[in-house]
Amino acid sequence: MTVDRRSVLRSASRLAALSAAGGLVAACGGPSDGRGASGPSVAARPQPAHLTESPSPSPSPSASASASVPTSPAPSPTATPFALPPLAPDTPLEVVTGPRSKPQLALTFHGQGDPAIATALLEAAEQRGARLTVLAVGSWLDEQPQIAQRILSGGHELGNHTQNHLDICSMRPEQAREEIAQCAQRLQHLTGSIGRWFRPSAAQYANAMVKEQAQQVGYAHVLSFDVDPRDYADPGAETVTRRVLKTAAAGSVVALHMGHPGTVTALPAILDGLAEQGLHAVTASELCA
């Protein structure tokens, strides 16, 4: 795709201003053991270092149960999700990669942080015809309710990344279910849908308890990932770009984060590099259709 040099300069200028202000296991269609993974159990898989750190204490059932959809004014669900393609019938419970036979992959983003950074990232993707999948944190949607419609209006997909981004796999079942349900309520309130995908917080893979609670809330599939460039550590745009392009392949699900300026800077180079490899970024649903 030909890139308008003026658009690139405008995006770079906007990002510089934001930075200066301090703002800013199975494959789909592959065999599954019924637990969303083939081979070793989920519990046996190593977790990335940043996902194993001790989180803030999880809320008590009574405290979390008292939380509800905010009563402050919020946009009505005028921006409804695009019609989602049906998933392949043998899509596993826990999706880690998509089919390796198609020249496409999914760039997925943990939805949290400065909305200006999120908007700049969405614009960078849209300039290159890429569709992203955003797994939103419910507390972020409480603070920035308009971002849900902005994501959907750009042709991207929106899903659930729990309400408070705590270590969900260490919670009691009722606590985990409430974390998922509260975020689902926000999504329903803002868009008219809870979304198709749930991604566990503070964990790459969901344990059996979390999968069960997600299903009770209404999520038939958990979305994991196979590529983690660790952009949350802010290693610099060049490093993030190199890690993605070195590791990602057809069918990959890449985990990135919205609240980091370096990720916005890296995204155009990532998309251009993937295009040179013949790969195109689609939503998680398109990847697994």
HUQUI-V5344 format. One record per residue. RES is the residue in three letters. SS is DSSP state (helix for helix, strand for strand, loop for the rest). PSI is psi in whole degrees, -180 to 180 (NA if undefined). D_CENTER is the distance of its C-alpha to the mean C-alpha in whole Angstrom. Layout:
# HUQUI-V5344
RES:SS:PSI:D_CENTER
RES:SS:PSI:D_CENTER
This chain:
# HUQUI-V5344
MET:loop:132:25
THR:loop:132:27
VAL:loop:127:26
ASP:loop:118:28
ARG:helix:-35:29
ARG:helix:-37:29
SER:helix:-41:26
VAL:helix:-44:25
LEU:helix:-40:27
ARG:helix:-44:26
SER:helix:-42:23
ALA:helix:-41:24
SER:helix:-43:26
ARG:helix:-42:24
LEU:helix:-40:22
ALA:helix:-40:25
ALA:helix:-42:26
LEU:helix:-42:23
SER:helix:-43:23
ALA:helix:-31:27
ALA:loop:-6:26
GLY:loop:9:24
GLY:loop:-107:21
LEU:loop:NA:18
VAL:loop:58:17
ALA:strand:147:18
ALA:strand:151:17
CYS:loop:131:17
GLY:loop:-1:21
GLY:loop:176:22
PRO:loop:149:24
SER:loop:149:23
ASP:loop:9:25
GLY:loop:-14:23
ARG:loop:8:21
GLY:loop:11:18
ALA:loop:154:20
SER:loop:150:23
GLY:loop:-141:25
PRO:loop:154:24
SER:loop:162:23
VAL:helix:-41:20
ALA:helix:-25:22
ALA:helix:-12:23
ARG:loop:138:20
PRO:loop:144:20
GLN:loop:148:17
PRO:loop:150:16
ALA:helix:-42:18
HIS:helix:-15:16
LEU:helix:-8:15
THR:loop:3:18
GLU:loop:153:20
SER:loop:124:21
PRO:loop:180:19
SER:loop:153:21
PRO:loop:138:23
SER:loop:150:22
PRO:loop:153:23
SER:loop:157:26
PRO:helix:-38:26
SER:helix:-38:28
ALA:helix:-44:26
SER:helix:-33:23
ALA:helix:-25:25
SER:helix:-17:27
ALA:loop:145:23
SER:loop:178:23
VAL:loop:131:21
PRO:loop:144:23
THR:loop:-8:26
SER:loop:153:26
PRO:loop:139:26
ALA:loop:157:22
PRO:loop:141:22
SER:loop:154:23
PRO:loop:67:21
THR:loop:-25:22
ALA:loop:95:19
THR:loop:151:18
PRO:loop:149:15
PHE:loop:152:17
ALA:loop:122:19
LEU:loop:137:16
PRO:loop:148:18
PRO:loop:142:19
LEU:loop:156:18
ALA:loop:141:20
PRO:loop:-25:22
ASP:loop:24:22
THR:loop:127:18
PRO:loop:165:18
LEU:loop:-43:17
GLU:strand:114:14
VAL:strand:123:13
VAL:strand:-38:13
THR:strand:164:14
GLY:loop:-174:15
PRO:loop:138:19
ARG:loop:-4:20
SER:loop:-10:23
LYS:loop:145:21
PRO:loop:57:20
GLN:strand:162:17
LEU:strand:171:13
ALA:strand:128:10
LEU:strand:113:8
THR:strand:143:4
PHE:strand:132:4
HIS:strand:119:4
GLY:strand:103:6
GLN:loop:159:10
GLY:loop:-172:13
ASP:loop:124:16
PRO:helix:-25:15
ALA:helix:-38:17
ILE:helix:-43:15
ALA:helix:-43:12
THR:helix:-42:15
ALA:helix:-38:16
LEU:helix:-44:13
LEU:helix:-41:13
GLU:helix:-40:17
ALA:helix:-39:17
ALA:helix:-43:14
GLU:helix:-31:17
GLN:helix:-23:20
ARG:loop:13:19
GLY:loop:22:18
ALA:loop:145:15
ARG:loop:133:12
LEU:loop:165:8
THR:strand:121:5
VAL:strand:121:4
LEU:strand:103:3
ALA:strand:142:7
VAL:loop:132:9
GLY:helix:-39:13
SER:helix:-30:15
TRP:helix:-41:13
LEU:helix:-33:14
ASP:helix:-42:17
GLU:helix:-33:18
GLN:loop:65:16
PRO:loop:-27:17
GLN:helix:-20:17
ILE:helix:-28:14
ALA:helix:-48:13
GLN:helix:-34:16
ARG:helix:-40:15
ILE:helix:-49:12
LEU:helix:-38:13
SER:helix:-19:17
GLY:loop:3:15
GLY:loop:13:15
HIS:loop:173:11
GLU:strand:146:9
LEU:strand:132:8
GLY:strand:-169:7
ASN:strand:127:8
HIS:loop:35:7
THR:loop:169:11
GLN:loop:-41:14
ASN:loop:4:15
HIS:loop:49:12
LEU:loop:177:15
ASP:loop:88:16
ILE:helix:-31:16
CYS:helix:-16:18
SER:helix:0:21
MET:loop:164:21
ARG:loop:154:24
PRO:helix:-42:23
GLU:helix:-32:24
GLN:helix:-44:22
ALA:helix:-44:18
ARG:helix:-40:19
GLU:helix:-38:19
GLU:helix:-41:16
ILE:helix:-44:14
ALA:helix:-38:17
GLN:helix:-44:17
CYS:helix:-39:13
ALA:helix:-39:14
GLN:helix:-42:17
ARG:helix:-46:16
LEU:helix:-44:14
GLN:helix:-43:17
HIS:helix:-39:19
LEU:helix:-28:17
THR:helix:-13:17
GLY:loop:7:19
SER:loop:147:16
ILE:loop:-5:14
GLY:loop:165:12
ARG:loop:-34:12
TRP:strand:143:9
PHE:strand:133:9
ARG:loop:128:7
PRO:loop:149:10
SER:loop:146:10
ALA:loop:31:13
ALA:loop:141:13
GLN:loop:-39:12
TYR:loop:147:13
ALA:loop:138:14
ASN:loop:177:18
ALA:helix:-38:20
MET:helix:-45:21
VAL:helix:-40:17
LYS:helix:-42:17
GLU:helix:-43:20
GLN:helix:-38:19
ALA:helix:-41:16
GLN:helix:-38:18
GLN:helix:-32:21
VAL:helix:-26:18
GLY:loop:10:18
TYR:loop:112:15
ALA:loop:-18:16
HIS:strand:142:13
VAL:strand:138:11
LEU:strand:110:8
SER:loop:-151:9
PHE:loop:159:10
ASP:loop:-8:13
VAL:strand:123:13
ASP:strand:97:12
PRO:loop:1:14
ARG:loop:46:14
ASP:helix:-19:13
TYR:helix:-22:13
ALA:helix:1:17
ASP:loop:57:18
PRO:loop:-6:20
GLY:loop:148:20
ALA:helix:-40:19
GLU:helix:-40:21
THR:helix:-44:20
VAL:helix:-45:17
THR:helix:-48:18
ARG:helix:-42:20
ARG:helix:-41:18
VAL:helix:-50:16
LEU:helix:-27:19
LYS:helix:-31:21
THR:helix:-36:18
ALA:loop:147:16
ALA:loop:176:18
ALA:loop:131:18
GLY:loop:-7:16
SER:loop:151:13
VAL:strand:113:10
VAL:strand:133:9
ALA:strand:118:7
LEU:strand:177:7
HIS:strand:139:8
MET:loop:-25:9
GLY:loop:24:12
HIS:loop:118:14
PRO:helix:-36:17
GLY:helix:-29:17
THR:helix:-39:14
VAL:helix:-44:15
THR:helix:-37:18
ALA:helix:-28:17
LEU:helix:-46:15
PRO:helix:-42:18
ALA:helix:-36:20
ILE:helix:-49:17
LEU:helix:-39:17
ASP:helix:-42:21
GLY:helix:-39:21
LEU:helix:-39:19
ALA:helix:-37:21
GLU:helix:-27:24
GLN:loop:2:23
GLY:loop:21:23
LEU:loop:145:19
HIS:strand:140:17
ALA:strand:123:13
VAL:strand:171:13
THR:loop:164:10
ALA:helix:-37:9
SER:helix:-41:12
GLU:helix:-37:14
LEU:helix:-37:14
CYS:loop:9:15
ALA:loop:NA:18
